[in-house]
């Protein structure tokens, strides 16, 4: 009897699985272009990256839907995969993923970077969703690596 070994999912395949779950199970809309238009009202936009660079990205794909669960339709839910997130990170002055950008009527309200303990995360999300709009940070250069590992 021979044992067949199969390769596991790549980090980007795991990210795609997590994003698909967010769309199917939690009502997130996938950002499908570098300059998305956002609906009127409140929007929570999750910016992701290759989980190989930061495992917190996969955690955020689970934590954010749970933290927004009690808000129902009050918040539009968006998620940008590794394809469009770098441009949006630069636009909103985000240094690294995962990050959640909060918008009201398309205008920047604030952002939440990284993962916190549950109570702190809940408090920060509530503060950003109910707080006033703020000036958008100045865009920053975001580094990404190409397939050869060189920075682009």
VMD Tcl script that builds the backbone (N, CA, C; Angstrom):
set m [mol new atoms 456]
animate dup $m
set s [atomselect $m all]
$s set {name element resname resid chain x y z} {
  {N N UNK 1 A 0.845 -1.166 0.000}
  {CA C UNK 1 A 0.000 0.000 0.000}
  {C C UNK 1 A 0.899 1.241 0.000}
  {N N UNK 2 A 0.580 2.181 -0.869}
  {CA C UNK 2 A 1.367 3.415 -0.933}
  {C C UNK 2 A 0.535 4.571 -0.401}
  {N N UNK 3 A 1.216 5.512 0.180}
  {CA C UNK 3 A 0.577 6.674 0.752}
  {C C UNK 3 A 0.685 7.820 -0.244}
  {N N UNK 4 A -0.436 8.414 -0.587}
  {CA C UNK 4 A -0.465 9.549 -1.502}
  {C C UNK 4 A -0.437 10.849 -0.684}
  {N N UNK 5 A 0.539 11.667 -0.936}
  {CA C UNK 5 A 0.623 12.960 -0.276}
  {C C UNK 5 A 0.175 14.035 -1.245}
  {N N UNK 6 A -0.709 14.871 -0.780}
  {CA C UNK 6 A -1.202 15.968 -1.607}
  {C C UNK 6 A -0.745 17.287 -1.004}
  {N N UNK 7 A -0.441 18.211 -1.860}
  {CA C UNK 7 A -0.035 19.541 -1.399}
  {C C UNK 7 A -1.231 20.231 -0.757}
  {N N UNK 8 A -0.974 20.954 0.323}
  {CA C UNK 8 A -2.026 21.731 0.967}
  {C C UNK 8 A -2.289 23.009 0.199}
  {N N UNK 9 A -3.279 23.734 0.656}
  {CA C UNK 9 A -3.602 25.003 0.012}
  {C C UNK 9 A -2.473 26.006 0.218}
  {N N UNK 10 A -2.268 26.852 -0.769}
  {CA C UNK 10 A -1.326 27.947 -0.604}
  {C C UNK 10 A -1.968 29.002 0.297}
  {N N UNK 11 A -1.186 29.936 0.762}
  {CA C UNK 11 A -1.725 30.988 1.619}
  {C C UNK 11 A -2.776 31.822 0.889}
  {N N UNK 12 A -2.561 32.083 -0.399}
  {CA C UNK 12 A -3.560 32.851 -1.157}
  {C C UNK 12 A -4.827 32.041 -1.394}
  {N N UNK 13 A -4.703 30.726 -1.525}
  {CA C UNK 13 A -5.901 29.884 -1.651}
  {C C UNK 13 A -6.687 29.884 -0.340}
  {N N UNK 14 A -5.988 29.862 0.794}
  {CA C UNK 14 A -6.676 29.950 2.094}
  {C C UNK 14 A -7.385 31.293 2.231}
  {N N UNK 15 A -6.740 32.360 1.758}
  {CA C UNK 15 A -7.376 33.678 1.798}
  {C C UNK 15 A -8.635 33.681 0.937}
  {N N UNK 16 A -8.552 33.126 -0.270}
  {CA C UNK 16 A -9.726 33.088 -1.150}
  {C C UNK 16 A -10.872 32.302 -0.515}
  {N N UNK 17 A -10.551 31.212 0.183}
  {CA C UNK 17 A -11.578 30.440 0.883}
  {C C UNK 17 A -12.239 31.294 1.963}
  {N N UNK 18 A -11.427 32.013 2.727}
  {CA C UNK 18 A -11.960 32.874 3.789}
  {C C UNK 18 A -12.819 33.998 3.212}
  {N N UNK 19 A -12.377 34.601 2.109}
  {CA C UNK 19 A -13.153 35.680 1.490}
  {C C UNK 19 A -14.465 35.150 0.933}
  {N N UNK 20 A -14.431 33.963 0.340}
  {CA C UNK 20 A -15.654 33.347 -0.169}
  {C C UNK 20 A -16.657 33.104 0.943}
  {N N UNK 21 A -16.188 32.673 2.098}
  {CA C UNK 21 A -17.059 32.460 3.257}
  {C C UNK 21 A -17.666 33.783 3.715}
  {N N UNK 22 A -16.863 34.861 3.700}
  {CA C UNK 22 A -17.377 36.166 4.101}
  {C C UNK 22 A -18.501 36.615 3.170}
  {N N UNK 23 A -18.332 36.364 1.889}
  {CA C UNK 23 A -19.348 36.747 0.905}
  {C C UNK 23 A -20.593 35.888 1.072}
  {N N UNK 24 A -20.426 34.577 1.095}
  {CA C UNK 24 A -21.574 33.669 1.127}
  {C C UNK 24 A -22.306 33.662 2.459}
  {N N UNK 25 A -21.568 33.649 3.542}
  {CA C UNK 25 A -22.185 33.476 4.853}
  {C C UNK 25 A -22.527 34.783 5.556}
  {N N UNK 26 A -21.742 35.831 5.295}
  {CA C UNK 26 A -21.889 37.056 6.074}
  {C C UNK 26 A -22.305 38.274 5.249}
  {N N UNK 27 A -22.582 38.116 3.978}
  {CA C UNK 27 A -23.101 39.212 3.164}
  {C C UNK 27 A -22.102 40.275 2.756}
  {N N UNK 28 A -20.820 39.945 2.776}
  {CA C UNK 28 A -19.822 40.905 2.302}
  {C C UNK 28 A -19.853 40.955 0.776}
  {N N UNK 29 A -19.533 42.116 0.241}
  {CA C UNK 29 A -19.371 42.288 -1.198}
  {C C UNK 29 A -17.888 42.344 -1.490}
  {N N UNK 30 A -17.475 41.672 -2.526}
  {CA C UNK 30 A -16.059 41.651 -2.902}
  {C C UNK 30 A -15.732 42.882 -3.733}
  {N N UNK 31 A -14.697 43.610 -3.364}
  {CA C UNK 31 A -14.222 44.745 -4.163}
  {C C UNK 31 A -13.610 44.163 -5.426}
  {N N UNK 32 A -14.085 44.634 -6.570}
  {CA C UNK 32 A -13.659 44.046 -7.834}
  {C C UNK 32 A -12.956 45.031 -8.766}
  {N N UNK 33 A -12.506 46.146 -8.186}
  {CA C UNK 33 A -11.746 47.119 -8.970}
  {C C UNK 33 A -10.977 48.029 -8.024}
  {N N UNK 34 A -9.942 48.707 -8.523}
  {CA C UNK 34 A -9.093 49.508 -7.640}
  {C C UNK 34 A -9.743 50.809 -7.157}
  {N N UNK 35 A -10.834 51.229 -7.783}
  {CA C UNK 35 A -11.496 52.481 -7.387}
  {C C UNK 35 A -12.986 52.230 -7.149}
  {N N UNK 36 A -13.332 51.466 -6.112}
  {CA C UNK 36 A -14.738 51.109 -5.897}
  {C C UNK 36 A -15.577 52.308 -5.478}
  {N N UNK 37 A -16.868 52.193 -5.765}
  {CA C UNK 37 A -17.830 53.175 -5.280}
  {C C UNK 37 A -18.517 52.541 -4.084}
  {N N UNK 38 A -18.736 53.346 -3.052}
  {CA C UNK 38 A -19.334 52.830 -1.839}
  {C C UNK 38 A -20.751 53.362 -1.692}
  {N N UNK 39 A -21.615 52.524 -1.158}
  {CA C UNK 39 A -23.019 52.860 -0.986}
  {C C UNK 39 A -23.185 53.977 0.042}
  {N N UNK 40 A -24.353 54.611 0.001}
  {CA C UNK 40 A -24.686 55.603 1.014}
  {C C UNK 40 A -24.798 54.898 2.357}
  {N N UNK 41 A -24.542 55.625 3.412}
  {CA C UNK 41 A -24.607 55.043 4.746}
  {C C UNK 41 A -23.241 54.569 5.184}
  {N N UNK 42 A -23.229 53.686 6.161}
  {CA C UNK 42 A -21.987 53.189 6.742}
  {C C UNK 42 A -21.443 52.003 5.968}
  {N N UNK 43 A -20.127 51.977 5.801}
  {CA C UNK 43 A -19.444 50.867 5.141}
  {C C UNK 43 A -18.241 50.468 5.974}
  {N N UNK 44 A -18.076 49.157 6.143}
  {CA C UNK 44 A -16.858 48.601 6.745}
  {C C UNK 44 A -16.131 47.871 5.633}
  {N N UNK 45 A -14.913 48.290 5.334}
  {CA C UNK 45 A -14.111 47.733 4.243}
  {C C UNK 45 A -12.892 47.036 4.829}
  {N N UNK 46 A -12.839 45.718 4.702}
  {CA C UNK 46 A -11.691 44.959 5.174}
  {C C UNK 46 A -10.645 44.894 4.067}
  {N N UNK 47 A -9.423 45.312 4.398}
  {CA C UNK 47 A -8.297 45.249 3.475}
  {C C UNK 47 A -7.417 44.083 3.889}
  {N N UNK 48 A -7.137 43.194 2.965}
  {CA C UNK 48 A -6.379 41.980 3.276}
  {C C UNK 48 A -5.055 41.969 2.524}
  {N N UNK 49 A -4.316 40.908 2.727}
  {CA C UNK 49 A -3.024 40.717 2.075}
  {C C UNK 49 A -2.738 39.227 2.115}
  {N N UNK 50 A -1.678 38.809 1.503}
  {CA C UNK 50 A -1.279 37.406 1.540}
  {C C UNK 50 A -1.038 37.008 2.992}
  {N N UNK 51 A -1.766 36.020 3.510}
  {CA C UNK 51 A -1.596 35.602 4.903}
  {C C UNK 51 A -0.193 35.069 5.210}
  {N N UNK 52 A 0.564 34.737 4.199}
  {CA C UNK 52 A 1.933 34.287 4.447}
  {C C UNK 52 A 2.758 35.426 5.052}
  {N N UNK 53 A 2.434 36.666 4.702}
  {CA C UNK 53 A 3.135 37.822 5.259}
  {C C UNK 53 A 2.604 38.188 6.640}
  {N N UNK 54 A 1.304 37.918 6.880}
  {CA C UNK 54 A 0.703 38.265 8.163}
  {C C UNK 54 A -0.507 37.371 8.408}
  {N N UNK 55 A -0.365 36.434 9.332}
  {CA C UNK 55 A -1.448 35.491 9.626}
  {C C UNK 55 A -2.685 36.160 10.200}
  {N N UNK 56 A -2.559 37.373 10.752}
  {CA C UNK 56 A -3.721 38.079 11.298}
  {C C UNK 56 A -4.781 38.335 10.235}
  {N N UNK 57 A -4.393 38.313 8.968}
  {CA C UNK 57 A -5.347 38.547 7.883}
  {C C UNK 57 A -6.475 37.519 7.958}
  {N N UNK 58 A -6.143 36.249 8.152}
  {CA C UNK 58 A -7.175 35.212 8.238}
  {C C UNK 58 A -8.012 35.383 9.498}
  {N N UNK 59 A -7.403 35.817 10.605}
  {CA C UNK 59 A -8.163 36.083 11.825}
  {C C UNK 59 A -9.188 37.196 11.596}
  {N N UNK 60 A -8.777 38.243 10.900}
  {CA C UNK 60 A -9.680 39.368 10.633}
  {C C UNK 60 A -10.883 38.934 9.806}
  {N N UNK 61 A -10.693 37.951 8.938}
  {CA C UNK 61 A -11.799 37.438 8.111}
  {C C UNK 61 A -12.864 36.740 8.952}
  {N N UNK 62 A -12.512 36.345 10.163}
  {CA C UNK 62 A -13.460 35.720 11.085}
  {C C UNK 62 A -13.989 36.744 12.088}
  {N N UNK 63 A -13.109 37.583 12.609}
  {CA C UNK 63 A -13.474 38.515 13.675}
  {C C UNK 63 A -14.379 39.638 13.180}
  {N N UNK 64 A -14.072 40.234 12.041}
  {CA C UNK 64 A -14.876 41.366 11.564}
  {C C UNK 64 A -16.337 40.982 11.351}
  {N N UNK 65 A -16.641 39.886 10.659}
  {CA C UNK 65 A -18.068 39.532 10.510}
  {C C UNK 65 A -18.770 39.352 11.859}
  {N N UNK 66 A -18.086 38.765 12.829}
  {CA C UNK 66 A -18.691 38.582 14.154}
  {C C UNK 66 A -18.935 39.920 14.828}
  {N N UNK 67 A -18.007 40.860 14.685}
  {CA C UNK 67 A -18.165 42.152 15.351}
  {C C UNK 67 A -19.262 42.995 14.708}
  {N N UNK 68 A -19.576 42.742 13.444}
  {CA C UNK 68 A -20.625 43.498 12.747}
  {C C UNK 68 A -21.982 42.805 12.805}
  {N N UNK 69 A -22.013 41.591 13.322}
  {CA C UNK 69 A -23.222 40.764 13.283}
  {C C UNK 69 A -24.446 41.464 13.856}
  {N N UNK 70 A -24.310 42.129 14.985}
  {CA C UNK 70 A -25.454 42.770 15.631}
  {C C UNK 70 A -25.949 44.024 14.933}
  {N N UNK 71 A -25.246 44.481 13.911}
  {CA C UNK 71 A -25.619 45.733 13.241}
  {C C UNK 71 A -26.554 45.526 12.057}
  {N N UNK 72 A -26.770 44.286 11.675}
  {CA C UNK 72 A -27.692 43.994 10.574}
  {C C UNK 72 A -27.346 44.756 9.314}
  {N N UNK 73 A -28.376 45.372 8.728}
  {CA C UNK 73 A -28.212 46.093 7.472}
  {C C UNK 73 A -27.740 47.536 7.655}
  {N N UNK 74 A -27.425 47.923 8.890}
  {CA C UNK 74 A -26.959 49.287 9.130}
  {C C UNK 74 A -25.601 49.544 8.491}
  {N N UNK 75 A -24.852 48.484 8.242}
  {CA C UNK 75 A -23.490 48.621 7.723}
  {C C UNK 75 A -23.341 47.793 6.457}
  {N N UNK 76 A -22.889 48.442 5.395}
  {CA C UNK 76 A -22.520 47.730 4.173}
  {C C UNK 76 A -21.170 47.084 4.422}
  {N N UNK 77 A -21.023 45.854 3.998}
  {CA C UNK 77 A -19.797 45.097 4.254}
  {C C UNK 77 A -19.058 44.860 2.943}
  {N N UNK 78 A -17.805 45.270 2.904}
  {CA C UNK 78 A -16.966 45.119 1.717}
  {C C UNK 78 A -15.659 44.455 2.127}
  {N N UNK 79 A -15.059 43.715 1.210}
  {CA C UNK 79 A -13.756 43.111 1.468}
  {C C UNK 79 A -12.925 43.178 0.195}
  {N N UNK 80 A -11.681 43.605 0.346}
  {CA C UNK 80 A -10.747 43.671 -0.781}
  {C C UNK 80 A -9.696 42.592 -0.594}
  {N N UNK 81 A -9.551 41.755 -1.602}
  {CA C UNK 81 A -8.538 40.706 -1.562}
  {C C UNK 81 A -7.160 41.271 -1.857}
  {N N UNK 82 A -6.203 40.382 -1.929}
  {CA C UNK 82 A -4.814 40.781 -2.153}
  {C C UNK 82 A -4.629 41.466 -3.506}
  {N N UNK 83 A -5.600 41.320 -4.417}
  {CA C UNK 83 A -5.496 41.941 -5.733}
  {C C UNK 83 A -5.735 43.446 -5.698}
  {N N UNK 84 A -6.738 43.921 -4.942}
  {CA C UNK 84 A -7.080 45.346 -4.931}
  {C C UNK 84 A -6.749 46.051 -3.619}
  {N N UNK 85 A -6.447 45.307 -2.574}
  {CA C UNK 85 A -6.169 45.932 -1.278}
  {C C UNK 85 A -4.954 46.865 -1.288}
  {N N UNK 86 A -3.831 46.539 -1.965}
  {CA C UNK 86 A -2.688 47.461 -1.900}
  {C C UNK 86 A -3.006 48.881 -2.359}
  {N N UNK 87 A -3.767 49.038 -3.433}
  {CA C UNK 87 A -4.120 50.379 -3.904}
  {C C UNK 87 A -5.010 51.098 -2.889}
  {N N UNK 88 A -5.927 50.357 -2.281}
  {CA C UNK 88 A -6.807 50.965 -1.285}
  {C C UNK 88 A -6.048 51.287 0.002}
  {N N UNK 89 A -5.078 50.459 0.350}
  {CA C UNK 89 A -4.242 50.752 1.516}
  {C C UNK 89 A -3.500 52.069 1.305}
  {N N UNK 90 A -2.967 52.246 0.125}
  {CA C UNK 90 A -2.255 53.488 -0.179}
  {C C UNK 90 A -3.225 54.670 -0.133}
  {N N UNK 91 A -4.404 54.501 -0.719}
  {CA C UNK 91 A -5.394 55.573 -0.762}
  {C C UNK 91 A -5.802 56.031 0.644}
  {N N UNK 92 A -5.939 55.085 1.576}
  {CA C UNK 92 A -6.409 55.421 2.922}
  {C C UNK 92 A -5.284 55.521 3.954}
  {N N UNK 93 A -4.037 55.482 3.512}
  {CA C UNK 93 A -2.915 55.671 4.426}
  {C C UNK 93 A -2.726 54.522 5.402}
  {N N UNK 94 A -2.991 53.308 4.961}
  {CA C UNK 94 A -2.855 52.114 5.796}
  {C C UNK 94 A -1.498 51.488 5.525}
  {N N UNK 95 A -0.722 51.256 6.578}
  {CA C UNK 95 A 0.630 50.725 6.407}
  {C C UNK 95 A 0.660 49.221 6.163}
  {N N UNK 96 A -0.248 48.464 6.802}
  {CA C UNK 96 A -0.229 47.019 6.599}
  {C C UNK 96 A -1.600 46.422 6.900}
  {N N UNK 97 A -1.854 45.309 6.268}
  {CA C UNK 97 A -3.100 44.574 6.485}
  {C C UNK 97 A -2.896 43.593 7.628}
  {N N UNK 98 A -3.977 43.182 8.265}
  {CA C UNK 98 A -5.359 43.525 7.970}
  {C C UNK 98 A -5.716 44.883 8.567}
  {N N UNK 99 A -6.620 45.536 7.898}
  {CA C UNK 99 A -7.150 46.808 8.378}
  {C C UNK 99 A -8.594 46.919 7.935}
  {N N UNK 100 A -9.390 47.569 8.764}
  {CA C UNK 100 A -10.775 47.849 8.418}
  {C C UNK 100 A -10.905 49.356 8.289}
  {N N UNK 101 A -11.362 49.794 7.123}
  {CA C UNK 101 A -11.602 51.210 6.883}
  {C C UNK 101 A -13.105 51.425 6.998}
  {N N UNK 102 A -13.491 52.426 7.780}
  {CA C UNK 102 A -14.900 52.748 7.950}
  {C C UNK 102 A -15.208 54.016 7.171}
  {N N UNK 103 A -16.294 53.962 6.413}
  {CA C UNK 103 A -16.717 55.075 5.571}
  {C C UNK 103 A -18.171 55.404 5.882}
  {N N UNK 104 A -18.523 56.668 5.754}
  {CA C UNK 104 A -19.922 57.087 5.839}
  {C C UNK 104 A -20.218 57.879 4.585}
  {N N UNK 105 A -21.169 57.394 3.813}
  {CA C UNK 105 A -21.520 58.007 2.527}
  {C C UNK 105 A -20.289 58.171 1.646}
  {N N UNK 106 A -19.397 57.181 1.701}
  {CA C UNK 106 A -18.189 57.177 0.892}
  {C C UNK 106 A -17.051 58.007 1.453}
  {N N UNK 107 A -17.288 58.718 2.556}
  {CA C UNK 107 A -16.265 59.570 3.152}
  {C C UNK 107 A -15.576 58.826 4.297}
  {N N UNK 108 A -14.283 58.979 4.395}
  {CA C UNK 108 A -13.474 58.313 5.405}
  {C C UNK 108 A -13.915 58.718 6.814}
  {N N UNK 109 A -14.129 57.724 7.670}
  {CA C UNK 109 A -14.455 57.960 9.077}
  {C C UNK 109 A -13.265 57.604 9.950}
  {N N UNK 110 A -12.596 56.499 9.634}
  {CA C UNK 110 A -11.446 56.065 10.420}
  {C C UNK 110 A -11.071 54.653 10.039}
  {N N UNK 111 A -10.051 54.127 10.714}
  {CA C UNK 111 A -9.616 52.764 10.409}
  {C C UNK 111 A -9.182 52.060 11.680}
  {N N UNK 112 A -9.175 50.757 11.592}
  {CA C UNK 112 A -8.759 49.889 12.684}
  {C C UNK 112 A -7.734 48.930 12.103}
  {N N UNK 113 A -6.513 49.019 12.595}
  {CA C UNK 113 A -5.432 48.184 12.068}
  {C C UNK 113 A -5.164 47.021 12.998}
  {N N UNK 114 A -4.866 45.876 12.405}
  {CA C UNK 114 A -4.470 44.716 13.179}
  {C C UNK 114 A -5.618 44.111 13.967}
  {N N UNK 115 A -5.253 43.225 14.878}
  {CA C UNK 115 A -6.210 42.497 15.707}
  {C C UNK 115 A -6.017 42.933 17.159}
  {N N UNK 116 A -7.125 43.083 17.864}
  {CA C UNK 116 A -7.108 43.447 19.285}
  {C C UNK 116 A -7.842 42.366 20.067}
  {N N UNK 117 A -7.842 42.477 21.404}
  {CA C UNK 117 A -8.692 41.557 22.144}
  {C C UNK 117 A -10.149 41.937 21.849}
  {N N UNK 118 A -11.048 41.009 22.094}
  {CA C UNK 118 A -12.438 41.146 21.637}
  {C C UNK 118 A -13.105 42.421 22.147}
  {N N UNK 119 A -13.014 42.717 23.430}
  {CA C UNK 119 A -13.683 43.895 23.993}
  {C C UNK 119 A -13.135 45.188 23.377}
  {N N UNK 120 A -11.832 45.270 23.248}
  {CA C UNK 120 A -11.219 46.459 22.653}
  {C C UNK 120 A -11.641 46.606 21.198}
  {N N UNK 121 A -11.674 45.497 20.480}
  {CA C UNK 121 A -12.071 45.520 19.071}
  {C C UNK 121 A -13.509 46.011 18.947}
  {N N UNK 122 A -14.406 45.457 19.776}
  {CA C UNK 122 A -15.812 45.860 19.753}
  {C C UNK 122 A -15.962 47.351 20.049}
  {N N UNK 123 A -15.252 47.851 21.061}
  {CA C UNK 123 A -15.337 49.269 21.415}
  {C C UNK 123 A -14.833 50.168 20.293}
  {N N UNK 124 A -13.736 49.781 19.673}
  {CA C UNK 124 A -13.193 50.594 18.587}
  {C C UNK 124 A -14.115 50.589 17.367}
  {N N UNK 125 A -14.678 49.439 17.035}
  {CA C UNK 125 A -15.624 49.369 15.912}
  {C C UNK 125 A -16.825 50.265 16.198}
  {N N UNK 126 A -17.403 50.170 17.399}
  {CA C UNK 126 A -18.560 50.999 17.755}
  {C C UNK 126 A -18.205 52.485 17.678}
  {N N UNK 127 A -17.031 52.860 18.189}
  {CA C UNK 127 A -16.611 54.258 18.144}
  {C C UNK 127 A -16.461 54.782 16.730}
  {N N UNK 128 A -15.907 53.958 15.861}
  {CA C UNK 128 A -15.721 54.387 14.475}
  {C C UNK 128 A -17.051 54.450 13.730}
  {N N UNK 129 A -17.937 53.524 13.996}
  {CA C UNK 129 A -19.224 53.513 13.292}
  {C C UNK 129 A -20.114 54.670 13.713}
  {N N UNK 130 A -19.981 55.116 14.951}
  {CA C UNK 130 A -20.855 56.171 15.450}
  {C C UNK 130 A -20.152 57.516 15.578}
  {N N UNK 131 A -18.864 57.559 15.286}
  {CA C UNK 131 A -18.103 58.795 15.424}
  {C C UNK 131 A -18.215 59.672 14.184}
  {N N UNK 132 A -17.697 60.870 14.278}
  {CA C UNK 132 A -17.738 61.795 13.145}
  {C C UNK 132 A -16.728 61.403 12.065}
  {N N UNK 133 A -16.978 61.883 10.868}
  {CA C UNK 133 A -16.015 61.675 9.778}
  {C C UNK 133 A -14.737 62.432 10.118}
  {N N UNK 134 A -13.626 61.889 9.678}
  {CA C UNK 134 A -12.318 62.508 9.923}
  {C C UNK 134 A -11.638 62.744 8.582}
  {N N UNK 135 A -10.637 63.601 8.572}
  {CA C UNK 135 A -9.883 63.761 7.324}
  {C C UNK 135 A -9.190 62.447 6.973}
  {N N UNK 136 A -9.181 62.134 5.711}
  {CA C UNK 136 A -8.490 60.930 5.246}
  {C C UNK 136 A -6.999 61.137 5.398}
  {N N UNK 137 A -6.280 60.121 5.895}
  {CA C UNK 137 A -4.831 60.258 5.996}
  {C C UNK 137 A -4.202 60.450 4.618}
  {N N UNK 138 A -3.042 61.019 4.617}
  {CA C UNK 138 A -2.299 61.172 3.371}
  {C C UNK 138 A -1.887 59.787 2.913}
  {N N UNK 139 A -2.078 59.516 1.624}
  {CA C UNK 139 A -1.710 58.206 1.085}
  {C C UNK 139 A -0.240 57.913 1.303}
  {N N UNK 140 A 0.064 56.641 1.482}
  {CA C UNK 140 A 1.450 56.222 1.683}
  {C C UNK 140 A 1.811 55.171 0.656}
  {N N UNK 141 A 3.090 55.025 0.440}
  {CA C UNK 141 A 3.550 53.972 -0.463}
  {C C UNK 141 A 3.419 52.633 0.250}
  {N N UNK 142 A 2.872 51.660 -0.434}
  {CA C UNK 142 A 2.711 50.314 0.119}
  {C C UNK 142 A 3.601 49.388 -0.668}
  {N N UNK 143 A 4.414 48.622 0.059}
  {CA C UNK 143 A 5.317 47.680 -0.602}
  {C C UNK 143 A 4.614 46.347 -0.769}
  {N N UNK 144 A 4.799 45.751 -1.924}
  {CA C UNK 144 A 4.330 44.388 -2.134}
  {C C UNK 144 A 5.433 43.625 -2.835}
  {N N UNK 145 A 5.397 42.320 -2.684}
  {CA C UNK 145 A 6.433 41.503 -3.298}
  {C C UNK 145 A 5.865 40.799 -4.515}
  {N N UNK 146 A 6.661 40.739 -5.560}
  {CA C UNK 146 A 6.237 39.995 -6.730}
  {C C UNK 146 A 6.601 38.531 -6.540}
  {N N UNK 147 A 6.346 37.704 -7.529}
  {CA C UNK 147 A 6.545 36.257 -7.399}
  {C C UNK 147 A 8.000 35.878 -7.123}
  {N N UNK 148 A 8.964 36.703 -7.549}
  {CA C UNK 148 A 10.364 36.391 -7.327}
  {C C UNK 148 A 10.827 36.860 -5.946}
  {N N UNK 149 A 9.966 37.532 -5.190}
  {CA C UNK 149 A 10.341 37.992 -3.855}
  {C C UNK 149 A 10.973 39.360 -3.853}
  {N N UNK 150 A 11.104 39.999 -5.005}
  {CA C UNK 150 A 11.661 41.354 -5.052}
  {C C UNK 150 A 10.548 42.341 -4.798}
  {N N UNK 151 A 10.870 43.412 -4.158}
  {CA C UNK 151 A 9.856 44.424 -3.883}
  {C C UNK 151 A 9.551 45.179 -5.153}
  {N N UNK 152 A 8.261 45.483 -5.313}
  {CA C UNK 152 A 7.819 46.215 -6.508}
  {C C UNK 152 A 7.631 47.669 -6.174}
}
mol reanalyze $m
mol bondsrecalc $m
mol representation Tube
mol addrep $m
